[in-house]
């Protein structure tokens, strides 16, 4: 695996990112993640009944989730580019591995919410969401805060 990662880093893209473009790409990644988590937090706090309680849940989510997905795509692209710039160090980086696991768990939480809890949204769209929806919001906030924390930790453990 290390040989593959070393070859990946030696590609023109890997070298350009590692030698020149990393600060710019990292800045875009941070901005994209701020949009992702900010929009998710607004939706989650609506689920919890802290914000936008006079608006139907679908109104809030329908307007914010396109921004979330667009920023998420940008974050995936910039995150992948940062990885390509120094893949051996990332591969051996514990916080990086934890962040990836947390991203998968956040995705599974969202998938469960969409496939199970959201199916009954018509019955709770304009009132307080049911416990399962509120739990999904709490789990989402905890996971995304952890993603941010481990993402920040990555840079301190790169070697």
N, C-alpha and C positions, 0 to 999 in steps of 0.2 A: 504494500500500500504506500509506503514512504517513497518508493521509487516513482510511482505514478504521481504523487503529489509534488515531488521535485521536478518532474517533467512538466507538470501543469504550471508550476511557478516560473519555469524557464520559457514558457510560451511568450510571444510578443505582448499579449494582453497582460499576462501575469507580471512581466517585467515592467511594462508601462505603469500598471497600477502600483506595484511595489516601489518603483523609483520616482514617479512623478505625480500620479493622479490620486493617490490615496487620500490626502486631506480634502480634496474636492468631493470625492465619492463618499467619504465618511460624513461630510457635512450634509450632503443630500440624504444619506441614510438616516441621520438624526432628525432631519426635518420630516422625512416620510414617516418615521416612527412616531414623531410627535403628533402628526395628523392621524395616523392609525389609532394610537391610544387615546387621543383626545376625543375623537368621534365615537370610539367604542365606549369610553367612560360616560359620555352624554347619554348614549342608548342604555347603558347599564344603570346609570343613576335614575333614568326614567323607569326602568324595571323595578328599582328599589323604592320608587315613590319620592325621591329627593328633588327631582327637577322636572320641569315641563309637565306637571301633573294635570294641567288643564287641556293638554293636547293628547289625542289618541296615540298609543304606542306606535302604531303603523305609520302615522304622520311623521313622527320623529325619526324612526328607523329608515323609512323610505327616502327621506331627504339626506340622511347622513351616510348611509351605507355605500352609496356610489363613491363618495369621497374616501371612505375607509378602504374599499377595494382598490381604487386607483393608487392611493398611497401605499397600500400593501404590495402591489405589483412593483412599484418603485423601490420599496424597501427590500424586496426579494432580489431584484436586479442589482442594487447597490451592495447588498450583503454578499451576494455571490461574487461580485467583482472584488470586494475586499478580501474574501476568502482566497480567490485565485491569486491575489498579490502576495500571499504568505500562507499557503495551505498547510505546510508542515507544522508551523507554530500553532495554527488554529486547530489542527487535528489533535494535537497533544494538549490542548487547553481545556481544563475541566469546566470553567464557566461557560465556554462556547458550547460544549456538549450539553450542559444543563439547559442552556438557553434553547437549543434545538428541541430538546425533550419538552420543555415548557411550551414552545410554539405548537408542537404536535398536540399537547393536552388542551391548549386554548382552541385549536381547530376542532378537536373532538367535542369539547364543551359546546362550541357554536353549532356543530353538526347535530348533536343531540337536541339542543334547543330548537333548531330549525325543523328537524324531523319529528319531534315529539311534542314539545311544549308549545311551539308556535302554531301548531295545527288547530288549537282551540282559541286562537287570538280573537276571533269574532266575539267570544263570550266575555272577554276581559280587556278589550282594546282601550276603552275609555274609562275604565275603573282601575282599582288597584290590582296588579297582576297576581296570579296565584303563587303559592309558595314555591313551586317548581321553577317558575320564571324568575322570581326574586333570588332563589338559590343560584340559578345560572348566572345572574348578574354579579353576585358576590364572588362566585368562582372565577368569572371572567376578570373582574377587577384584580383579584389576588394573582391570577396567572399573568396578566399583562404587567402588573407592578413588578412581579418577579422577573419577567422577560427584560424589563428595563434595568432592573438591578444587576442581573447577571450579564446583560449586554455591556453595562458600564464596567463591570469587573473584568471582562475579557481583556481590555487594554492593559490592565495592571498585571496580568498573568502571562502576557505574550513573552516568549523567550527566544 
